[in-house]
Amino acid sequence: MSNIQTYYDMVESCIRQLGVDPATCRGDRPGAWSLVRGSAKVYIDCWHIESQGRPYFQVMSPVMKVPEQNKETFFYDLLSFNDKLFSCAFSIYNEWAWIKMIRECDGLDASETLAIIQRVGAYADQYDDLLKQHYESTADVNTANADGAGR
């Protein structure tokens, strides 16, 4: 098993490279951070899955609440947008559309970690405006809760 603290330290170094103090981003448990990129809240997690015997790295950002109307078109749009995204994808969790990326920590390096954090944040910042404008959602990104997402 990899030493998960190594990955915690790498994530915190990447957060520092973004010009943010990682201490202000830490969640309630080790291996959890959140920060804002543009209009997007970005959640970062590193955790060990006992049944898998390895740690995982996840970056995800809520884009908007699934609209009550035109769900089929909304889901079609998300699938179409997935084709344009690199190393992450739209997913649905707790009635919210998220942009999410998850992978094993093994082999993860600092440049990839930073790129993933930046990419998820940039995509979420881009697509939240586009989708909210199109679907006229009044949902507030701050109402989304990532606790346990993907775990």
C-alpha positions as CSV (number, residue, x, y, z in Angstrom):
1,M,0.0,0.0,0.0
2,S,1.2,3.5,-0.8
3,N,1.7,6.0,2.0
4,I,-1.4,8.2,1.5
5,Q,0.3,11.1,3.4
6,T,2.6,11.5,0.3
7,Y,-0.5,12.2,-1.8
8,Y,-1.9,14.6,0.8
9,D,1.3,16.5,0.7
10,M,1.3,16.6,-3.1
11,V,-2.2,17.9,-3.2
12,E,-1.4,20.6,-0.7
13,S,1.7,21.6,-2.8
14,C,-0.5,21.9,-5.9
15,I,-3.1,24.0,-4.0
16,R,-0.2,26.3,-3.0
17,Q,0.9,26.6,-6.7
18,L,-2.6,27.9,-7.4
19,G,-1.9,30.7,-5.0
20,V,-4.2,29.4,-2.2
21,D,-3.3,28.5,1.3
22,P,-4.1,24.7,1.6
23,A,-4.9,25.2,5.3
24,T,-7.9,27.3,4.3
25,C,-9.1,24.5,2.0
26,R,-9.0,21.5,4.3
27,G,-12.1,19.6,5.0
28,D,-13.3,18.0,8.2
29,R,-11.2,14.9,7.6
30,P,-7.7,14.2,6.3
31,G,-7.5,14.0,2.6
32,A,-10.3,16.4,1.8
33,W,-10.1,19.9,0.4
34,S,-12.3,22.4,-1.4
35,L,-11.5,25.6,-3.2
36,V,-13.1,27.9,-5.7
37,R,-12.0,28.3,-9.4
38,G,-13.9,31.1,-11.0
39,S,-17.6,30.4,-10.2
40,A,-17.0,26.7,-9.5
41,K,-16.5,25.0,-6.1
42,V,-13.9,22.2,-6.5
43,Y,-13.7,19.3,-4.1
44,I,-10.5,17.2,-3.9
45,D,-10.3,13.9,-2.1
46,C,-7.6,11.3,-1.4
47,W,-8.7,8.2,0.5
48,H,-7.9,4.6,0.9
49,I,-10.5,2.0,-0.2
50,E,-9.9,-1.0,2.0
51,S,-11.7,-3.5,-0.3
52,Q,-9.5,-2.3,-3.2
53,G,-6.3,-2.2,-1.1
54,R,-5.2,1.1,-2.6
55,P,-5.7,4.9,-2.3
56,Y,-7.7,7.0,-4.8
57,F,-7.6,10.6,-5.9
58,Q,-10.8,12.4,-6.9
59,V,-11.5,15.9,-8.1
60,M,-15.1,17.0,-8.7
61,S,-17.2,20.1,-9.0
62,P,-21.0,20.7,-8.9
63,V,-22.1,22.3,-12.1
64,M,-25.9,22.7,-11.5
65,K,-28.9,21.0,-10.1
66,V,-30.7,18.7,-12.5
67,P,-33.5,20.7,-14.0
68,E,-37.1,19.7,-13.3
69,Q,-38.0,20.2,-17.0
70,N,-36.3,18.9,-20.1
71,K,-34.3,16.2,-18.2
72,E,-33.9,14.0,-21.3
73,T,-32.4,16.9,-23.2
74,F,-30.2,17.9,-20.3
75,F,-28.8,14.4,-19.9
76,Y,-28.2,14.2,-23.7
77,D,-26.3,17.5,-23.5
78,L,-24.1,16.2,-20.7
79,L,-23.3,13.0,-22.6
80,S,-22.5,15.2,-25.7
81,F,-20.3,17.4,-23.6
82,N,-18.4,14.4,-22.2
83,D,-17.0,13.8,-25.7
84,K,-15.3,17.2,-25.5
85,L,-13.8,16.8,-22.0
86,F,-10.3,15.5,-21.3
87,S,-9.7,13.0,-18.5
88,C,-13.0,13.8,-16.6
89,A,-16.7,13.5,-17.3
90,F,-20.1,14.7,-16.2
91,S,-21.9,12.5,-13.7
92,I,-25.1,12.8,-11.6
93,Y,-24.9,12.7,-7.8
94,N,-27.7,13.7,-5.4
95,E,-29.7,15.3,-8.3
96,W,-26.7,17.5,-9.3
97,A,-24.6,17.4,-12.4
98,W,-21.0,17.2,-11.5
99,I,-17.7,17.2,-13.4
100,K,-15.7,14.4,-11.9
101,M,-12.3,12.7,-12.3
102,I,-11.2,9.7,-10.2
103,R,-8.1,7.5,-10.5
104,E,-5.8,5.4,-8.4
105,C,-3.1,7.4,-6.5
106,D,-0.4,5.0,-7.6
107,G,1.6,6.7,-10.3
108,L,0.1,10.1,-9.8
109,D,2.6,12.9,-9.9
110,A,2.4,16.6,-9.0
111,S,2.1,17.9,-12.6
112,E,-0.9,15.6,-13.3
113,T,-2.5,16.4,-9.9
114,L,-2.2,20.2,-10.7
115,A,-3.5,19.7,-14.2
116,I,-6.5,17.7,-13.0
117,I,-7.5,20.3,-10.4
118,Q,-7.2,23.1,-12.9
119,R,-9.0,21.2,-15.6
120,V,-12.0,20.2,-13.5
121,G,-12.3,23.8,-12.1
122,A,-12.0,25.3,-15.6
123,Y,-14.6,22.9,-17.1
124,A,-17.0,23.5,-14.2
125,D,-16.6,27.2,-14.5
126,Q,-17.3,27.1,-18.2
127,Y,-20.2,24.6,-18.2
128,D,-22.0,26.0,-15.1
129,D,-22.6,29.3,-17.0
130,L,-23.5,27.6,-20.2
131,L,-25.9,25.0,-18.7
132,K,-27.5,27.4,-16.2
133,Q,-28.2,29.9,-18.9
134,H,-29.7,27.3,-21.2
135,Y,-31.8,25.5,-18.5
136,E,-32.5,28.7,-16.6
137,S,-31.6,27.1,-13.3
138,T,-31.7,29.3,-10.2
139,A,-29.8,26.7,-8.2
140,D,-26.9,27.9,-6.1
141,V,-23.6,25.9,-6.4
142,N,-23.0,26.4,-2.7
143,T,-26.0,24.2,-1.9
144,A,-24.3,21.1,-3.4
145,N,-22.7,18.8,-0.9
146,A,-19.9,16.4,-1.9
147,D,-19.8,14.5,1.4
148,G,-19.2,10.9,0.4
149,A,-19.6,11.4,-3.3
150,G,-17.8,8.6,-5.1
151,R,-16.9,6.8,-1.9
